[in-house]
């Protein structure tokens, strides 16, 4: 499968590593909006201008988009879906339905496949919620993220005027997790479950109060959480916040039996030393599925909820049945 990457930041490098390790894929190109000569890929892969994707679309099986959800993917994914099969990691949960509709319209018209919102949440955590709810219909779902750096939220902060760099940590509230694991099934608001910690490098002379206000009131990102904003130097950010760890848990608590006599808890959790490299690996698996769906004659938008698990794996159906079933 001939795979291309659009955007070569942390996530793009994660996809590069995952594609390089895949036995059924080769990395054909990296497309960038920066000067191609300024990029130094970890692999021997041509770097081309983003504006030239249309010229190369016929040579590619799928393009993995590695831009941000705030401003890049809402326009890029539908645009590229009109040219070639695409996969993205759009993670603004509240806007997934409208993003899906835009990509579906473009992909249906072009006869391509567009798989959106691939990663671990949305993505693997979405699957965990569906599987747990199907197996334990009488219960309640709880999702806790972190403690870890959110790439999408950090990117959203960096788009604010006066911000040079930023890291945002999502932090679960320990007391809330303890109550859920104990089977209490508490009613928890968004604010009850997580806090958000923002470390921001501002331009010299920037209006710090305005930046903080823009962060804590940002809809879909920070407005519904207790959010702290700490302004630090670039040196401190580089020294103390260089890593991109993340993780979290999906927990469903409920009961089974005619009288609800059997308490049951299902938990799926992740602990990631590198959020972008893991997300890149999930995107690469989804890219494999996109090509297979396209080869099967299917078109339009999909999410990971719509993909048969076998299409994500490089193993054959026979190998999956023999070793993983």
C-alpha positions in Angstrom: 0.0 0.0 0.0 1.4 3.4 -1.0 0.9 5.8 1.9 1.6 9.5 2.1 1.6 11.8 5.1 0.2 15.3 5.1 1.8 17.3 7.8 5.1 16.5 9.5 4.9 17.4 13.2 4.9 15.0 16.1 2.0 13.1 14.8 3.5 12.9 11.3 6.7 11.4 12.7 4.6 8.9 14.6 2.9 7.8 11.4 6.2 7.7 9.6 7.5 5.2 12.2 4.4 3.1 12.1 4.3 2.9 8.3 8.0 2.0 8.2 7.3 -0.9 10.5 4.2 -2.2 8.6 4.9 -5.2 6.4 2.3 -4.3 3.8 3.0 -0.6 3.4 5.5 1.8 2.0 5.8 5.5 2.7 5.7 7.3 -0.7 5.7 11.0 0.2 5.5 13.5 3.0 3.6 16.7 2.1 4.2 19.8 4.0 3.1 23.5 4.0 6.6 24.4 5.1 9.6 24.7 2.8 10.3 21.0 1.8 14.0 21.5 2.1 13.6 22.5 5.8 12.3 19.1 6.8 14.6 16.2 7.7 12.6 13.0 7.8 13.8 10.0 9.8 13.4 7.9 6.7 14.5 8.2 3.1 11.2 9.6 1.8 10.6 12.5 -0.6 9.2 15.7 0.9 6.9 17.6 -1.4 4.8 20.8 -1.1 1.3 20.3 0.3 0.0 22.2 -2.7 1.2 19.3 -5.0 -1.0 16.6 -3.5 -3.4 16.7 -6.4 -0.5 16.0 -8.8 0.4 12.8 -7.0 -3.0 11.6 -5.8 -3.3 8.9 -8.6 0.0 7.4 -7.4 -1.2 7.0 -3.8 -3.5 4.5 -2.0 -4.1 6.7 1.0 -3.1 10.0 2.6 -2.8 10.2 6.4 -3.6 13.7 7.6 -1.6 14.9 10.6 -2.8 18.4 11.1 -4.7 19.8 14.0 -8.5 19.5 14.7 -9.0 23.2 15.5 -8.4 24.7 12.0 -6.6 22.2 9.7 -8.7 19.0 9.5 -12.1 20.6 9.1 -11.1 21.9 5.7 -8.2 19.6 4.7 -9.9 16.3 5.1 -12.9 17.0 2.9 -10.6 18.7 0.3 -8.3 15.7 0.1 -11.1 13.2 0.2 -12.2 14.6 -3.2 -8.8 13.4 -4.5 -7.7 10.3 -2.7 -8.5 8.0 0.2 -7.8 9.7 3.5 -7.5 9.1 7.3 -7.5 11.7 10.0 -7.5 12.0 13.8 -10.2 14.7 14.2 -10.8 14.8 18.0 -13.2 17.6 18.7 -16.0 15.3 19.9 -18.8 17.9 19.7 -18.1 18.5 16.1 -17.6 14.9 14.8 -21.1 14.7 13.3 -20.6 17.7 11.1 -17.1 16.8 10.2 -18.3 13.3 9.2 -21.0 14.8 7.0 -18.5 17.1 5.2 -16.1 14.2 4.6 -18.8 11.8 3.5 -20.2 14.3 1.0 -16.7 14.8 -0.6 -15.8 11.1 -0.5 -19.1 9.9 -1.9 -18.8 12.4 -4.8 -15.2 11.4 -5.6 -15.7 7.6 -5.0 -13.1 7.5 -2.2 -13.0 6.4 1.5 -12.5 8.9 4.3 -12.0 7.5 7.8 -12.2 10.2 10.4 -11.4 10.5 14.2 -8.9 7.7 14.4 -6.7 7.4 17.4 -7.3 6.3 21.0 -10.1 8.8 21.9 -12.0 9.1 19.6 -11.0 5.7 18.3 -10.0 2.8 20.5 -11.9 4.3 23.5 -14.9 4.6 21.3 -14.8 0.9 20.5 -14.4 0.1 24.2 -17.5 2.1 25.1 -19.5 0.3 22.4 -18.3 -3.1 23.3 -18.8 -2.6 27.0 -22.3 -1.1 26.5 -23.3 -4.0 24.3 -22.1 -6.6 26.8 -23.3 -4.7 29.9 -26.5 -2.9 28.8 -27.6 -2.0 32.3 -24.9 0.4 33.5 -23.1 3.7 33.1 -20.0 4.8 31.1 -17.2 6.8 32.5 -14.1 8.0 30.5 -11.1 9.4 32.2 -8.1 10.9 30.3 -4.6 11.5 31.5 -2.6 12.7 33.3 -1.1 13.6 29.9 -0.5 16.2 27.2 -3.4 16.7 24.8 -2.0 17.5 21.4 -5.3 19.0 20.1 -5.8 21.2 23.1 -2.2 22.3 23.1 -2.5 23.2 19.4 -5.7 25.2 20.2 -3.8 27.3 22.7 -1.0 27.9 20.3 -3.5 29.4 17.8 -4.3 32.2 20.3 -2.8 35.6 19.4 0.2 36.2 21.5 1.0 32.6 22.3 4.4 31.2 21.2 4.2 27.7 22.6 2.0 25.7 25.0 1.4 22.4 26.7 -1.9 21.3 28.1 -2.3 18.5 30.6 -5.6 16.7 31.1 -5.8 15.5 34.7 -8.4 13.0 36.1 -9.9 13.8 39.5 -8.8 10.9 41.7 -11.8 10.9 43.9 -14.1 10.5 40.9 -12.2 7.5 39.6 -12.3 5.9 43.0 -16.0 6.2 43.2 -16.5 4.7 39.7 -14.2 1.8 40.3 -16.1 1.1 43.5 -19.3 0.6 41.5 -21.1 3.6 42.9 -22.3 4.8 39.4 -22.1 8.5 40.5 -23.5 11.3 38.4 -20.5 13.3 37.4 -20.4 16.5 35.5 -17.6 17.3 33.0 -16.0 19.5 35.7 -16.2 16.7 38.3 -14.1 14.3 36.3 -11.1 16.3 35.0 -9.1 19.4 35.5 -6.9 21.1 32.8 -3.4 22.5 33.4 -2.0 24.8 30.8 1.6 25.9 30.6 2.0 28.8 28.2 4.9 30.7 26.6 3.7 34.2 25.6 5.2 36.7 23.3 7.1 39.5 25.0 4.6 42.3 25.8 1.6 40.1 25.1 -1.6 40.7 27.1 -1.4 37.8 29.5 -4.9 38.4 31.0 -6.4 38.3 27.5 -4.6 35.1 26.7 -5.8 33.4 29.9 -9.4 34.6 29.3 -9.3 33.2 25.7 -8.1 29.8 27.1 -10.5 29.3 30.0 -13.6 30.4 28.0 -12.7 28.4 24.8 -15.8 26.3 23.9 -15.4 22.6 23.4 -11.9 22.8 24.9 -11.7 24.5 28.3 -15.0 26.3 29.2 -16.5 23.3 30.9 -13.4 22.5 33.1 -11.6 24.0 36.1 -8.6 25.3 34.1 -5.3 26.7 35.4 -3.0 28.8 33.2 0.7 29.2 34.1 2.9 31.4 32.1 6.5 30.1 31.8 9.6 30.7 29.7 10.4 28.7 26.5 13.4 27.3 28.3 11.3 26.0 31.2 8.8 24.5 28.8 11.5 22.7 26.9 13.1 21.5 30.1 10.1 20.4 32.1 7.4 19.6 29.4 9.3 18.1 26.4 7.6 14.8 26.6 4.1 13.9 25.2 2.8 11.2 27.6 -0.9 10.4 27.9 -3.4 7.6 28.6 -6.6 7.0 30.4 -9.4 4.6 31.1 -12.9 3.7 29.9 -14.9 2.2 32.7 -18.5 0.8 32.5 -20.1 -0.1 35.8 -23.4 -2.0 36.0 -25.2 -5.2 37.0 -26.4 -8.4 35.4 -29.0 -11.0 36.3 -32.8 -10.9 36.5 -32.6 -8.9 39.7 -29.4 -7.0 38.9 -27.6 -9.2 41.5 -24.2 -9.5 39.8 -22.2 -6.3 40.0 -19.9 -6.0 37.0 -17.2 -3.5 36.0 -15.4 -3.4 32.6 -12.3 -1.3 32.2 -10.1 -0.6 29.2 -7.0 1.5 29.9 -3.9 2.9 28.2 -0.6 4.2 29.5 1.3 5.9 26.7 4.9 7.3 26.9 4.3 8.9 23.5 0.8 10.1 22.6 1.6 11.1 19.0 3.5 7.9 18.2 0.7 5.7 19.5 -2.0 7.8 17.7 0.2 7.6 14.6 0.1 3.8 14.9 -3.7 3.7 15.2 -3.9 6.0 12.1 -1.7 3.6 10.2 -3.9 0.7 11.0 -6.9 2.8 9.9 -5.1 3.6 6.7 -4.8 -0.1 6.0 -8.6 -0.5 6.5 -9.3 2.5 4.2 -7.4 0.9 1.3 -9.2 -2.4 1.9 -12.6 -0.8 2.0 -11.8 1.1 -1.2 -10.6 -2.1 -2.9 -13.9 -3.7 -1.9 -15.7 -0.9 -3.9 -17.0 1.1 -0.9 -17.0 4.9 -0.7 -17.8 7.6 1.7 -16.9 8.5 5.3 -16.3 6.0 8.1 -15.2 6.0 11.7 -13.5 3.2 13.6 -17.0 2.1 14.8 -17.8 1.2 11.2 -14.6 -0.9 10.5 -14.5 -4.7 10.9 -11.5 -5.3 13.3 -9.9 -7.7 10.8 -9.4 -4.9 8.3 -7.1 -3.1 10.7 -4.6 -5.9 11.1 -1.9 -6.9 8.7 -2.6 -10.5 9.6 -4.8 -12.7 7.3 -8.2 -13.8 8.4 -6.8 -17.3 8.9 -4.0 -16.0 11.1 -6.4 -14.0 13.2 -8.6 -17.0 13.8 -5.7 -19.2 14.7 -3.8 -16.9 17.0 -6.0 -14.1 18.3 -9.6 -15.4 18.4 
